[in-house]
Amino acid sequence: MDISSYMQSLGKQARAASRAMAVADTGKKNQALLAMAKSIDASRDVLLAANAKDMLAGKEKGLDAALLDRLELTPARIDGMIEGLEQVAALADPIGAITDLNYRPSGIQVGKMRVPLGVIGIIYESRPNVTVEAASLCLKSGNAAVLRGGSEAVHSNQAIAACVRDGLKAAGLPEDAVQVLETTDREAVGQMITLPEYIDVIIPRGGKGLIERISKDARVPVIKHLDGICHVYIDDDADSKKAIAVTVNAKTQRYGTCNTMETLLIAASRAQELLPKLAVEFQEHGVEIRGCDTTLEILGAAAIPATEEDWATEYLAPILSIKVVDGIDKAIEHINTYSSQHTESIITENYSKSRLFLRACDSSSVMVNASTRFADGFEYGLGAEIGISTDKIHARGPVGLEGLTSQKYVVLGDGHIRQ
């Protein structure tokens, strides 16, 4: 396959499809989403069989447990894909909405209209359900999408892509509105990120190495989804039951996700009371604890020494670093030093401290008395998410429908001329 010719052809098809999608009415878009859900439901056996091939190949290649967890499609995850499509279909269509419409002294009205970005290129690893999430959000927001999944999920992604095409065809929308690359050649990624004439924005989802490479080499604007070094801070004024429940859930509900807690910070006044109880909980879940000197004094053999590198590591595994700090100011200082600006949570009953934490932590999601695992587009009511942006410009946090749109000024007149 001539990769350059293939990507040029795919880009032209995507650009043409994007123009049709920009003016597609809401009814057709919703019809396509629901038809996709129906096709996925009817294709469960096909999807599971395709995923079994990928899982077997992944194990033979020696993929680690976190990657295999992301790669696996289970009946429950297929249910989640269907539910996500139905939820996106139920969301309000942002395209065409006019806001801030005001009369100017000249008599004209000036406002802003929500419009699609155009063609969105998404590069992702492992998780095949991203194919559905990306397709649904790009479609509902009036964009065309070019999707490049990881080679480890090639069979799963192609099986899902067939269901996506079924949905577009059923609604009379261009099947090229969502294109999943059929090649696993890495050159395709290099081509994809240097086609500004066809692709308007790139969204990479995957490991830190992938995202750094894309950001460095791309000639197309990039919305970054970097690693999730997420923190929970147990404050002096924390409720003990809440602290244990939230902290254990933030780490153990699922290990291989970007919103999983990787570092626990605990106020010195509460460490002697809570750390032994937490250590028992984490041991029951098979979590390895890497602690600061004070943590080691309290937990003894239940923990091993943490290194400087641990504070800046996204484990995506049953490993947790713990540090005892002298109050909220030191906790915030540690977070703003080592965080990847993804998600942070404070456990406290002190209103003033919770407000300080919300203001001072420079991350895309900041929480009070809640598990970091809630940092998710589905949980935020966005239907699904393209990713969780750690950028500060255009989109930040879970990127849903609005994050895949822009605005343009519109002017309404009645024969007005400028004097």
GIVENTA-V563650 format. One line per field, one symbol per residue. ss: DSSP state (H for helix, E for strand, L for the rest). psi: psi as a letter, one per 20 degrees, with the letter a starting at -180 (. if undefined). A space follows every 50 residues. Layout:
# GIVENTA-V563650
ss->???
psi->???
This chain:
# GIVENTA-V563650
ss->LLHHHHHHHHHHHHHHHHHHHHLLLHHHHHHHHHHHHHHHHHLHHHHHHH HHHHHHHHHHHLLLHHHHHHHLLLHHHHHHHHHHHHHHHHLLLLLLLEEE EEELLLLLEEEEEEEELLEEEEEELLLLHHHHHHHHHHHHLLLEEEEELL HHHHHHHHHHHHHHHHHHHHLLLLHHHEEELLLLLLHHHHHHLLLLLLLL EEEEELLHHHHHHHHHHLLLLEELLLLLLEEEEELLLLLHHHHHHHHHHH HHLLLLLLLLEEEEEEEHHHHHHHHHHHHHHHHHLLLEEEELHHHHHHHH HHLEELLHHHHHLLLLLLEEEEEEELLHHHHHHHHHHHLLLLEEEEELLL HHHHHHHHHHLLLLEEEELLLHHHLLLLLLLLLLLLLEELLLLLLLEELL LHHHEEEEEEEELLLLLLL
psi->pogggghgghgggggghhhhhhjprhghghggghhggggggikghgghgg hhgggghghhikqrhghhghhpprhhhgghgghgghghhiqqohpipprk oqprhiiqppapppqrhdppppprqfohihgggggghgghjjrqpopnrq hikggghhhhhhhghgggghikqphihopppiqjphhhghghjkmiihph qpopobrhgghhgghgiqjqqpoqnarnnqqpporhkqpggggggggggh gihphkqijpphppppqhiighghghghhgghhhjkppporrggghhgic iiqrpqrhhhikpogkrmppppppqmahghgggggigiqjkfpqqpoqjo gghhhgghhhomrhppqplqqiiinphghijigaqhaopjripfppapob ghijraqqqqppamjqqp.
